[in-house]
Amino acid sequence: MDALLKFEDVELYYDHVYALKGVSVEVQEGETVALIGANGAGKSSILRAITGLRRIRSGQIRYQGKRIDGIGPDEIVRMGISMVPEARRVFPYMSVRDNLLMGAFTRNDKVGIQQSMEMVLTRFPRLKERYSQQAGTMSGGEQQMLVIGRALMARPRLLLLDEPSLGIAPKLVQDIARSIVAINRDEKVSVLLVEQNSRMALRISNRAYALTTGKVALSGNSSELLTDERVRHLYLGGEF
């Protein structure tokens, strides 16, 4: 069976400096896959390439068997890929409700949009409590819940998460981790998770790739990587 996402031998450069050099990653239907590694290892560059925000120099990116490198970001969203960017980019002066509706910009099925809204508010009760509140007045953890909810409003098959635990209080990191597990399990959404908190990422994913300076250094089942001495030495600095 073909993978839902295949990222094959990709090279990506920023000006003349390479960010990815021959990287291959795949996500099967129903999986949560983690990308771990230090800052500058190339994790976020993989997400930017998948979403069309960065053009690759060579290699291929396939989604549901169709080549998507070279396709615009808006079309990629319509195909079923949603991204939660790093740094919780909410629309600060808009309400929680309006932020969530922005995630449904590619849709025109009013009944389906309302069902998605109810699903998100059930998944994140804090958003229901703050439904009419300006997004910019919420805590960092609440804003992270909002941007994940906004991505789910597009009804994706593949959810890309870029550093969801960054700058979040430990208690809310656990809440967000549980939410990612539940979204994958209950909503049948496949997840590609970029995370510096390697311990958390390995605990909630099926498989993982460890990156070092634009290359895949190690890959395998997350449960096995958690006990791999090389991974423990190089990557397991995060607490969970």
Buried (B, 14 or more C-beta within 10 A) or exposed (E): EEBBBBBBEBBBBEEEEBBBBBBBBBBBBBBBBBBBBBEEBBBBBBBBBBBBBBEBEBBBBBBBEEEBBEBEBEEBBBBBBBBBBBEBEBBEEBBBBEBBBBBBEBBEEEEEBEEBBEBBBEBBEBBBEBEEBBBEEBEEBBBBBBBBBBBBBBBBBBBBBBBBBBEBEEEBBBBBBEBBBEBBEEBEBBBBBBBBBBBBBBBBBBBBBBBBBBBBBBBEEBEEBBEBEEBBEBBBEBEB
